[in-house]
């Protein structure tokens, strides 16, 4: 500035004093053009920011879970989150196309339970996998799952173990206490062998699921399976699997309550195993 004049006016004054009137006029027009272009650029930039901001505000968060009802109707569909126990987490809203959407902003990874009109329908795992879409059909609430490989695996586990339980009950029902003494023991042993074959077959299938979901909560579900009163994965005989699962899940879900509780159980198992090994060493 000089005497309160704008810099361009000072510059033009110098040109005029140097008797460069024509150059001064052209320079003035050029400076006006440049300043106008700069102003328009800033103005358009601000408009762009306002438009983007408006679009951002209107953009709806994509649903993390979709539910489709085929046949049955419902007045409410809720999701429960398992911490120490299942507790209400989110309620679905019905869209114009008839789907039920869950769109909560923050969704912690873990076990969930889908509840339709107060009736538990399906267990789910929500993590960083693709969003799940669940289709519920008919009065028996047949469930089919699209996306979410972990949730599909849980449904598969439940189906395999349910079939095992049914097969064991069928085998057990063929055994009669009134058998003659010479037939009782052979018949009992035959049935026990058959039950063991069924369990081994079931274990083979569950082992495959376990290996396909390394470091996933699905592995925890596999280890907790039981048919009747028989636990399919014995903590002592299958201790190595318990230790491996604990190590993997503790890294990925260090603060998730079911994983924390499992870790405490595995710690107790580890101490028991060490005591047993020490006892064998002392005896020898």
SEKOLDO-911071 format. One record per residue: x, y, z of N, C-alpha, C, CB in turn. Coordinates in steps of 0.1 Angstrom, whole numbers, plus 2048, in hexadecimal, padded with zeros to 3 digits. Glycine has a CB too. Layout:
<recs>
XYZXYZXYZXYZ...
</recs>
This chain:
<recs>
8087F480080080080080980D8007F780080C8038177FA80A8247FA7FF82F7FB8138277EE7FF8368077F48418087E783B8087F684B7FE7E582E80C7D882880D7D38237FF7CE8328117DB8237F57D881E7E87DA80F7E77DF8257DD7D28087DF7D47FA7DD7E07F87D47C77F37D57E77EC7D67F47EA7CF7F37EC7C07F97DC7D27E77E87BA7E67E97AC7E57F87A77DA7E17A67DF8007B07DE80E7AD7EC8157AD7D48157B67F48107B78018167B88098127AB8088107C58078057A780E80179B80A80878F80C7F27997FD80B78D7F88137827FD8217827E98127817FE82778E80283579081183678B80183979E81982C78E82782C78982882B77A82F82079081F82277481F82176681B82F75F81581676181183576580C84275F81784D7607FF84776681E84D76C82985776E83485476382E85677C83584876083F84475683A84674784483575882E84D74682885073982584373183185973182083973981C82C73280D82A73382482073880683472E7F78357307F082872A7F184172A7F582571D7EE8197177F180D71E7F38187087FE80B7228017FF72A7FA7FF7378107FF72C7F880A73D7F180B74A7E28077487F18197507DC80B73D7CE80773B7CD7F87397C880E72F7D67F37317D57E472F7D87DC73B7DF7E07247E27E17437E57DB7507D97DB7597F27E17567D37E675A7C77E87637BC7DD75F7C17F67617B97DC7527AF7D274E7B47C47517AD7D373E7C07C174F7C57B47537C47B17627D47B274E7C87BB76A7C77B87787B87B677D7CD7C47807AF7BE7777A17BC77A79D7AE7767987C67727A17A976B79D79C7667A37917707A37997587AF7937747B678977D7AE78878A7C578C77F7AC7947907A579479D79778E79C7A47A37A279079179178378C78F78377C78E77C79178278D77778778F76978579276279379A76577B79A76979B79E7637A87927637B17A976C7AF78A76E7B077E76F7B97747647B577777D7B77717627A87687587A376D74A7A776675979477A7487A677F73B7AA77C7387B978E73A7A777F7427C177C7407D076D73E7D278174C7D87657467CB7577457CD7517377C974F74F7C47567327BD7527247B975771A7C27577227AB76371B7C87687127D17607117DE7777157D575B71D7E375371D7EF7457167EC75172B7F37407197E07337137DC7347047DC72E7187CE7406FF7D67426F17D67436EA7E374F6EE7CE7496F17ED74A6EC7FB73C6EB8017536F58037346F67FE7266F680471E6EA7FE71F70380171F6E87F17186DD7EB71C6CF7F171A6DD7DC7296CD7F272F6C17F772A6BF80673E6C07F672A6CA80D7266C981B7176C581C7286D682270F6CB8137016C78136FF6B98106F96D080A7066B48067056A680270969D80D70D6A37F57146A181471969881F70E69782A72669E8257086A282D6FE6A28386F269A8346F96B083B6EE6998276E36928236E66838206DD6988166F368081F6F667281C6F36698287056708196EB65E8266E76558306F264A8326D964F82D6F464783F6FE63D8426F862F83C70163C8517016288356FC61B8306F961183B7066158266EF60983A6EB5FF8446F65F58466DE5F88416F85F18537025E68556FB5D88567095E88636ED5D98566E55CC8566D85CF8506E45C78646D45C68466C75C78406BF5BA8436C95C98306B35BC8456AA5B084869E5B183E6A55B085769C5A58386915A482E68759A8346965A082067A59D83567059483A66858F82E66759B84466758282C65F57C82165457482866857481864857982763D57182D63857783A64156382F64057584563C57B85163D58A85264357485D63559085A63659F85C63C5A186A6285A685A6405AD86D6465AF87A6435BE87E6555AC87A6425C088B6405CE89064D5D48946365CE89B6575CC8976645D189B66E5C68996635D68AA67A5CB8956865C28946915C989B68A5C08856975C28A56A25C88AD6AE5BF8AC69D5C98BB6B95C58B06C65BF8B06CB5C08BF6D05C58A66D05B58C46D55B48D26E45B18D16CE5AA8DA6EC5B78D96FA5B68D96FE5AE8E67015C48D97075A48E370C59C8EE7185A28F570F58D8E97175A59017225A990A72359F9147205B891071E5A192071D59792A71158E92771D59C9397075959226FA58F91D6F55979126F058D9296EB59290B6E55998FF6DD5A59056DC5908F76E05B08FF6D95BD9036D55C58F76E15C590D6CA5CC8F76C55D48EB6D05DD8E66B95DC8EF6D15DD8D96DB5E58D36D65EF8C86E65DD8CC6CD5EA8BF6C85F38B46BB5EE8B06D25F38A96B35F78AA6A55F38A56A55F789669A5FA8AC6A05EE88E6A05F087F6945F987B69F5E387869660087068C60986A68860385D69161886967B60485A6765FE84D6786088426675FA84E67D60483767F60D82B67360C82268C60982467461481866861580E66760880666A6208046736018046725F47FD66F5E880667F5F27F566C5EA8126685DF81B6735D98236615D58136805DD82168B5D782868C5DE8366985D98206915D783F6945DC84D6A35DF84E68F5D38586A65EC8516B45F08516B95F485F6B65FC8486C55EF8626CC5F386E6D75FD86A6D25E78776D860986F6E161386A6E861B8766DA61D8616EA6158816F061C88C6FE6208886F061389970362B88E71063188A71B62888E71263F88F71C62489B72761D8A072260F8A472D6248AD72960589D7255F789F7315EF8A471E5F18927325EB8B173D5E38B573D5D58B073E5E38C47495D08AD74A5C28A87465B98B47585BF8A373F5AE8B073B5A48BB72F59C8B67385AB8C772A5948C071E58C8BE7115948BF71E5808C87085918B76FB5988B76F058D8B66FA5A38AC6E45928B96D85898B86CD5918B26D45838C66C758C8A76BC5928A06AF58E8A76BC58F8916A75988AA69A5958B168F59B8AA69B59A8C06855938A567959889E66D5968A76775908916675A18AA65B5A28B365E59A8C064F59C8AC66959D8C666D5968D36725888D26625988DD6725828C66765748C46845748BE66C56D8BB68E56E8C569C56C8BF69B5648B36A55668CA6A15698A86A156289B6AE55D89769C56C8906B95658996C65608936D156789B6C75648846DC55F89C6E85658A26F156A8976F055A8AB6F857589970057B88F70E57F8956FA58888971858188C72458788F72659388673157D88D72859F88D72A5AB8857385AF8887205B68897405B187D74E5B587F7525BE8737585A987F75D5BC86D7615C586275E5BE8557705C88637565B38557525AC8497475B484274E59E84C7435AF8367395B682F72C5B68367375AF8217235C18347175C183B70E5B583870F5CE8387065B18426FE5A58406F05A983B6FD59D84D6EA5A08336DC5A18306D55948346DA5A58206CB59583C6C55898416B658883C6C55898506B357D8366A657A83169E57083A6A657582269357483F68B56C84867E56884068857385567C55B83F67155683766854D83F67654F82A65B54E83C65154584164E54685065553783F64453F85564053F86364B53986C63353886565353086665E52A86E66A53286F66151C86966A53E86967554886968254186467754D87768153B85868D53685269654284E68952E8456A35418526AC54C8506B65488456B354F85D6B855183C6C35508326CC55D8336BE54E8246D955C8316E25678346EA56A8276EB56483F6EB5778246F357B8186FE58581E6EA58380D70A58381A71558A82071958582E71159982172258C83572658884372A57984471B58B84D73557583F73956783F73956284E74756683A73C56A85873C56586572E56186A74257086F72456986671756686A71255986370D57286771655885671354B84F71953F85671854C84072554185B72C53686272553286F73B53A86572053C87671953888270C53087F71554588A7055358756F952D8716FD51F86D6F253486570851D86670C51086271050886E71851185871750D87771B50688470E50188B72350F88D70550A88D6F85068946F14FB88D6EF5138956F14FB87F6EA4F18786F24E48796EA4F58696FF4E48797074D787A7054D18887164DA8787064D98927044D48A06F64D08A37094DF8AA6EC4D789D6DE4D389F6DC4C58996D54DD8996E14C388D6E04B58876E74AB88F6E64B68796F24AE8956F94A489D6F14A08A97074A98A26EB4AA8B06E34A88BB6D749F8B86DE4B58C16D14A28AC6C64998A86CA48B8A56BF49F89C6D548989F6DA47C89B6DE4748A86E747D8926E447B8B26E74748BE6DA4708C66EF47D8C76D04788C66C44758CC6BD4698C66BA4808CC6BE4688B86B945D8B16C04508B46B94608A26CD4518B56D54458B86D24408C66E44488B76D244A8D06CF4478DE6C14408E06D14538E66B74458D86AA4408DA6A84318D56A04488D26B242C8CE6B241E8C96B74158D46B941C8BC6BC41A8DF6C24128E96B740F8F46CF4188F06B64028F86AC3FE9026B23F790E6A13F58FB6AE3FC9196B43F69266AF3E79286AF3FE9326A53E392169F3D69236A63CB91B6903D69206B13CF9146B83C590C6BD3B99156C43CB9046BE3AD9106C43A29176D33A691B6C439590F6D73A09256E53A492B6F03A19216E839B9376EF3979196F939490F6F939E9036F838690A6EE3A59016ED3AF8F66EF3BD8FB6E03AE8EF6EE3BF9086EE3CD90D6FC3D490A6EC3CD91D7073CE90E7143D590D7173D68FE71F3CD9147163CC8F67193CE8E77113D98E17173C18E07043D98E56FB3E48DF6FF3F18E36ED3E18E27023F38F07063FF8F67134048EF7083FE90571D3FC8EE72A3FF8E87284038D97343F48E971F3FC8D271D3FF8C471740D8C37133F58BE70D4118CC70741E8CB7114298CF6FB41E8D57194268D97234308DD72D4328D172B42B8E97314288CA73A4298BF7344328B473E41C8B972742F8B271F4378A771F4458AB7114318A671C4488B871C4568BC72945D8BB7174578CB7344558BE74145B8BC74445E8AD74C4518C27404558A474145889673A46589273C44C88E72E46789772647389472E47F89971847289A73347E8A573A48A8AA74748D8A373E4878B974E48289E75A48589775748B88976247789474C48788374848D87674449B87873C48587173D49E88373A4AC8867464B48897304AC8937504AF89075C4B68937644B98867654AE89C7644B087D76B4B38707654BF86976A4A78677584C08697514CC8637544D986B7424CA8627534D88787564E48807654E887F7524E188F76E4DE87E77C4E287C77E4EA8707844D587C7774E68657784EE8587744FC85A7704E784D7694FE86176350B86376D51386C75550B86A77350D87677C51387F78851887778150988A78E51086E79951486779651F85C79F50886078A51F85778652984D78553785377A52584678453886078154586778C54887177354586D79854986D7A354B8767A255987C7B054986E7A355988A7A356589179556C8927AC56F88B78A56488F77D56988F77556489B77556488276B56B89F7625668AA75C5598A77575718AD75B55589A75654889775D53D89E75654688776B53E89F7725348A676E5328B47815388A676A53D8BB76553C8C97585348C976354A8CF74F5368BF74352F8BE7455208BC73A5358B374F51D8B475250F8B17565088BE75D50D8A775F50E8C67645078D27595058DC76F50F8D874F50D8DC74450C8E67395028E373F51A8E973A4FC8D772F4F38D372F4E68DB7314F08C47224E28DE7204D58E57134CF8DF71F4D78F47134C28E07074BA8DC7034B28E870B4B08D06F74B68ED6F24B08F96FB4B59056F24A08F97004AC90D7094B09187184AF9147064A792471A4AB9077284A990372E4B58FC72949C8FA7394BB9017404C68FB7484C08F07484CE9057464C68E474D4C08D875C4C38D87474C68CB7604CE8DE76E4D28E07724D28EE7714E08D97784C88F377C4C69017874D090477F4B89047864D890F7914E191279E4DB91578D4E991E79E4CE91A7AB4C891D7B14C19117A94BD9287A84B990A7AD4B28FE7B04BC8F27A34A88F97A94C78F27AA4D18E77B04DE8EC79D4D38E07B94DD8F67BF4E98FC7C64F18F27C84E59087CD4EB8E97D54F38DF7CC4FC8D77DC4EA8D67C04F78D37B65008CC7B150B8D57AA4F78C77AF5098E17AB5138EB7B551E8EC7A750D8F97C251A8ED7CD5238EF7CE52C8E27DA51C8F27CD5258D67CF52C8CA7C45368C87CF5228BE7B75328CB7AC53B8C97AD5478D379F5348CC7B15448DF7B354F8E87BD5598E47B75498F67C85558DE7D355E8D97CE5668CE7DF5558D57C65608C47C15688B97B75728BC7BC55E8AE7AD56E8C57A25778C87A65828D179756F8CE7AF57F8DA7B45898E47BA5958DD7BE5838EE7C15928D17C759D8CA7BD5A58C27D15978C07B359E8BD7A95A58B579D5AC8BD7A359C8AA7995A58C878E5AA8D07925AB8DF7815A18CE79C5B38E27A25B38F07985B78FA7AE5BB8F078E5BF8F77855C49017775BF9007845D39007745B58F77675B08F57645A69007655AA8E77595A79077575A091375759091174A5A491975058B90775157C90575F5779037485798F976857F8FC77557C8FA77D57D90777C5858EF77B58790F78158891C77E57C92577D59692377157892576D56D92D77456092875E56B92D77555E91B77B55391678A55391977A55290679055E91979E55F91D7A155B92B7A356E91B79855F93479955B94279854C94478E56294B78F54593C78D53793D79A53093778153293579F53592C7AB52F9267B75319307AE5369197B853C9377C253E9417C253394C7C154C9477B65319507B452695A7B85189547A552595F7B45169487B750A9417C75089407B15099337CD51393C7DC51393B7E35109487E15219357DE5159537E45129607E15049647DE51C96B7D54FF9617D24F19647DB4E795C7C34EE9617DD4EB94F7E64E29467F44E394C7E54E89387F94EE9508064EF9558084E796280A4FD9587FD4E796A7FE4DF9777FE4D09737F24E297F7F64CC9697F64BE9668034B99607EB4BB95B8094C29588164BF9538214BE95E81A4C99488204C79678294C79728274BA97B8274D397B81B4B697D8184AA98481E49E97E8094A998681D49D97082349296983249196B81F49295A83849D96A84649E96C84B49997984B4AC96984349D98484749999184548A99383E4A099B83A48598D83847698E84346E98882A47298984847397D85246C97586046E97B852470967
</recs>
